[in-house]
Amino acid sequence: MNRNEQLFERAKAVIPGGVNSPVRAFGSVGGVPRFIRKAEGAYVWDEADTRYIDYVGSWGPAIVGHAHPEVIDAVREAALGGLSFGAPTEGEIVIAETIAELLPSVEQVRLVSSGTEATMSAIRLARGFTGRDAIIKFEGCYHGHSDSLLVKAGSGLLTFGNPSSAGVPADFTRHTLVLPYNDVAALQQTFAELGDSIACVILEPIAGNMNLVRATPEFVRELRRLTTEHGSVLIYDEVMTGFRVALGGAQSLHGITPDLTTMGKVIGGGMPLAAFGGRKDIMACISPLGGVYQAGTLSGNPVAVAAGLKTLEIIRRDGFYEQLAENTRRLTAGFQAAADAASVPFQTDCEGGMFGLYFADFLPNNYNDMARTDTDAFKRFFHGMLARQVAFGPSAFEACFMSAAHTPELIDETVAAAQAVFADMAA
Ligand SMILES: *Cc1c(COP(=O)(O)O)cnc(C)c1O
């Protein structure tokens, strides 16, 4: 057994499935997860001392590259001053001001420690603000693992959802409607029937948890129009897309002003930090000002805030997103050419520092489309690339991430590996 195999066996004895988040177990691609010893720039090293070019990026946070020296210095300095106080700090104000400046829809913001907390709190807030219970989410979008969001579609368009996880009482998902992504007619019909009882609609504006699927301009325009007309809160879940697809998030690309936005991943720069914010009149409903309870022992943690602030400083530098987007396009174009040359059915899409790879001859528009892609082909691609020391997320249903540390040379190296893998797949 190599060291990854040994560690996986050891882990499974004391950690359920050997991992602390299920996708890490390689369940959908098979094989043994790589236990990571360290990461730097565009690389991660596993415990068997193999170095990989990494396109997981900790599932999004590592946008400036792993262990960026300026971020590490900021973390070190903050840590020397104490790890947690349970009292307000100036850094929290600075990061709130920075977020409000970068996202004009966010007038006020509250910090939490995970994306799950951010979306759960935003939904409670929307319900408290509107005095309504029903919420709408879209099939294939992931908003963290709180009870009312672990839900799959009911039997008909206007029937409320069923739990998608054991341990979630059906009563808890009784208020969650699950609609198909990008389906304008379904949205219109639902609002026509139930609009005045909908507290909020939560959307991944560029879905990154069913690979990468864009919301269409008509869809988001209609969503904004209907939620405004019916007094429902529109929540953009930008935990993944925020500061990832553009400095102003997906909302800046859509030209849509949501009522609330949830953030995570990039804003913590690799530390546990997330946030939700938006309209001041809505945010005023949170305790201690209002009656919607929300709290956290480690919320606004000074070390996490220091990592986040430094990351936000780096991504605001001139040309950061232009370079990132150009590099992402270089990679996806290289992959497309390699697949075409080998006649492997394959498509790509990208925005900013996020990209999708689809083993299909079409671009998916919703979850059903994504489910029709060839996941066996993805598995072969994934393992072929891993064997050539390039790491992608171990699932066909996850987006991939570029960092500023991925140079054009490293990207060309990645494309060369892909050429070999596609050729193998065609043979
Ligand atoms: C990752 C993610 C979450 C959950 O964030 P955690 O920090 O893992 O709890 C929520 N929404 C979206 C869109 C995400 O990508």
Ligand as a Chemical Component Dictionary entry (heavy atoms), coordinates in Angstrom:
data_LIG
# 
_chem_comp.id                   LIG 
_chem_comp.type                 NON-POLYMER 
_chem_comp.pdbx_formal_charge   0 
_chem_comp.three_letter_code    LIG 
# 
loop_
_chem_comp_atom.comp_id 
_chem_comp_atom.atom_id 
_chem_comp_atom.alt_atom_id 
_chem_comp_atom.type_symbol 
_chem_comp_atom.charge 
_chem_comp_atom.model_Cartn_x 
_chem_comp_atom.model_Cartn_y 
_chem_comp_atom.model_Cartn_z 
_chem_comp_atom.pdbx_ordinal 
LIG C1 C1 C 0 -19.964 25.771 -1.132 1  
LIG C2 C2 C 0 -21.315 26.350 -1.266 2  
LIG C3 C3 C 0 -22.173 26.511 -0.165 3  
LIG C4 C4 C 0 -21.854 25.952 1.192  4  
LIG O1 O1 O 0 -20.730 26.528 1.753  5  
LIG P1 P1 P 0 -19.961 25.749 2.937  6  
LIG O2 O2 O 0 -18.909 26.715 3.366  7  
LIG O3 O3 O 0 -19.437 24.487 2.349  8  
LIG O4 O4 O 0 -20.970 25.487 4.008  9  
LIG C5 C5 C 0 -23.360 27.167 -0.360 10 
LIG N1 N1 N 0 -23.711 27.644 -1.565 11 
LIG C6 C6 C 0 -22.923 27.503 -2.643 12 
LIG C7 C7 C 0 -23.353 28.072 -3.951 13 
LIG C8 C8 C 0 -21.707 26.839 -2.541 14 
LIG O5 O5 O 0 -20.942 26.654 -3.625 15 
# 
loop_
_chem_comp_bond.comp_id 
_chem_comp_bond.atom_id_1 
_chem_comp_bond.atom_id_2 
_chem_comp_bond.value_order 
_chem_comp_bond.pdbx_ordinal 
LIG C1 C2 SING 1  
LIG C2 C3 SING 2  
LIG C2 C8 DOUB 3  
LIG C3 C4 SING 4  
LIG C3 C5 DOUB 5  
LIG C4 O1 SING 6  
LIG O1 P1 SING 7  
LIG P1 O2 DOUB 8  
LIG P1 O3 SING 9  
LIG P1 O4 SING 10 
LIG C5 N1 SING 11 
LIG N1 C6 DOUB 12 
LIG C6 C7 SING 13 
LIG C6 C8 SING 14 
LIG C8 O5 SING 15 
# 
